[in-house]
Amino acid sequence: LQIARVMFDLALKVRPSSPTALTSVALINLFDSKYDEALRYAEAATKAGPGYAAGWYTYAAALSRKNQDPRLALRRSEENDARNLAGVSVPTAEAAWN
């Protein structure tokens, strides 16, 4: 996790409003049990990329760890990427060819 933190901290220096980098740092903080930091970065990710479902999903996880209601964040995540959250990220052969 330490190497990942260094890499994403560098990414944020280059692009401080990158929803992907902000979400990644939030996830690293969740894994490190740094829930206040996770919540801060995840919230920033949702503001930087309101259509980025992974940011909303990570925000929901951080809210949950802080004993806050994650349902609105989960709904926003689903609104932005219902297909992947439903577990259908890889299309069937039929869907791929039609």
C-alpha positions as CSV (number, residue, x, y, z in Angstrom):
1,L,0.0,0.0,0.0
2,Q,2.9,2.4,0.7
3,I,4.1,2.2,-2.9
4,A,0.5,2.8,-4.2
5,R,0.2,5.8,-1.9
6,V,3.4,7.3,-3.2
7,M,2.3,6.8,-6.8
8,F,-1.2,8.2,-6.3
9,D,0.1,11.2,-4.3
10,L,2.3,11.9,-7.3
11,A,-0.7,11.6,-9.6
12,L,-2.6,14.1,-7.5
13,K,0.3,16.6,-7.7
14,V,0.0,16.4,-11.5
15,R,-3.8,16.3,-11.6
16,P,-5.2,17.3,-8.2
17,S,-8.8,17.0,-9.4
18,S,-8.5,13.5,-10.9
19,P,-11.5,11.5,-9.7
20,T,-9.5,8.3,-10.3
21,A,-6.5,9.3,-8.2
22,L,-8.7,10.8,-5.5
23,T,-10.7,7.5,-5.3
24,S,-7.6,5.5,-5.2
25,V,-6.1,7.4,-2.3
26,A,-9.5,7.1,-0.5
27,L,-9.3,3.3,-1.0
28,I,-5.7,3.2,0.3
29,N,-6.9,5.0,3.4
30,L,-9.8,2.6,3.8
31,F,-7.4,-0.3,3.7
32,D,-5.2,1.5,6.2
33,S,-8.2,2.1,8.5
34,K,-7.7,5.9,8.1
35,Y,-11.4,6.5,7.8
36,D,-11.4,10.3,8.2
37,E,-8.9,10.6,5.4
38,A,-10.7,8.1,3.3
39,L,-13.9,10.1,3.7
40,R,-12.2,13.3,2.8
41,Y,-10.6,11.9,-0.4
42,A,-13.8,10.0,-1.5
43,E,-15.9,13.1,-1.1
44,A,-13.4,15.1,-3.1
45,A,-13.6,12.4,-5.8
46,T,-17.4,12.7,-6.0
47,K,-17.0,16.5,-6.5
48,A,-14.3,16.2,-9.0
49,G,-16.1,13.5,-11.0
50,P,-19.8,13.5,-10.2
51,G,-20.4,10.9,-13.0
52,Y,-17.6,8.6,-11.8
53,A,-19.4,5.6,-10.2
54,A,-16.3,4.2,-8.4
55,G,-15.9,7.5,-6.6
56,W,-19.5,7.3,-5.3
57,Y,-19.0,3.6,-4.4
58,T,-15.9,4.4,-2.5
59,Y,-17.6,7.4,-0.8
60,A,-20.4,5.0,0.3
61,A,-17.7,2.6,1.8
62,A,-16.1,5.5,3.7
63,L,-19.4,6.7,5.0
64,S,-20.2,3.3,6.2
65,R,-16.9,3.0,8.1
66,K,-17.8,6.3,9.8
67,N,-21.2,4.9,10.8
68,Q,-23.0,7.3,8.4
69,D,-25.7,6.4,6.0
70,P,-24.2,5.3,2.6
71,R,-27.5,4.8,0.8
72,L,-27.5,8.1,-1.2
73,A,-23.9,7.6,-2.3
74,L,-24.8,4.0,-3.4
75,R,-27.7,5.3,-5.4
76,R,-25.5,7.8,-7.1
77,S,-23.0,5.1,-7.9
78,E,-25.8,2.9,-9.4
79,E,-27.2,5.8,-11.4
80,N,-23.8,6.3,-13.0
81,D,-23.0,2.6,-13.7
82,A,-25.9,0.3,-12.9
83,R,-24.6,-2.3,-15.4
84,N,-21.3,-2.9,-13.6
85,L,-22.8,-2.7,-10.1
86,A,-25.3,-5.3,-11.1
87,G,-22.4,-7.6,-11.9
88,V,-22.7,-7.6,-15.6
89,S,-19.4,-5.9,-16.5
90,V,-18.5,-8.5,-19.2
91,P,-21.2,-8.9,-21.9
92,T,-22.4,-12.3,-22.9
93,A,-21.2,-13.5,-26.3
94,E,-24.7,-12.8,-27.7
95,A,-24.7,-9.3,-26.4
96,A,-21.2,-8.6,-27.7
97,W,-22.1,-9.5,-31.2
98,N,-25.6,-8.0,-31.4
